[in-house]
């Protein structure tokens, strides 16, 4: 009886894994939601939902480079344990560190893992997962608006747990397998520029909604005040 139960569970798990959508490029592979799609933007891969509304709520960006002098696990950890400064619409602000960088092992590969708020886009949580293997440095970022982070947390968790470095040792000598950035650059430097501009619309929509709520509240208070005033005036006449 127990054997049959375990066999059934194994078949269910296998069926789920068979249905999972897997993204692969020259250096990494991972599972992502069925409705998502990845596109190459210069040297960064940008993954988001194919549904217009959800595409503005969350995003995954992948980038890789040749290992250079700034590519070490201690330096990654130090960088991610420092607030990240961004300039949004002329306003400079620092990110908030949700949890400090830590070393985690995913599929026999060590990664540095950290979570920031407002480090790439205002009001967006961004999880940074970075690693080094052979002569390749890889960074994967998972960003979602604060209103929707819980909605995508399970998808992000599955994607992180499925990360596998598949880069071949001759990747640098095979530009057709790329693209990867040169070792002289800093890992993660282009992530902000790769963030689609429409990701800011969620922030603007939220602000617009708050303004509408405040306006509605003000109108309601004004109407209530007018009602009380008229009622008091009628009482005086009586």
Secondary structure, DSSP 8 states (H G I E B T S, - for coil): -HHHHHHHHHHHHHHHHHHSEEEE-SSEEEEE-TTEEEEEETTEEEEEESSTTGGGTEEEEEEEEE--TT--HHHHHHHHTS--EEEETTEEEE-EEEEEEEEEEETTEEEEEEEEESSSSTTEEEEEEEEEETTEEEEEEEEEETTTHHHHHHHHHHHHHT-EE---TTGGG-GGG---B-TTS-TTTTHHHHS-GGGHHHHHHHHHHHHHHHHHHHHHHHHHHHHHHHHHHHHHH-
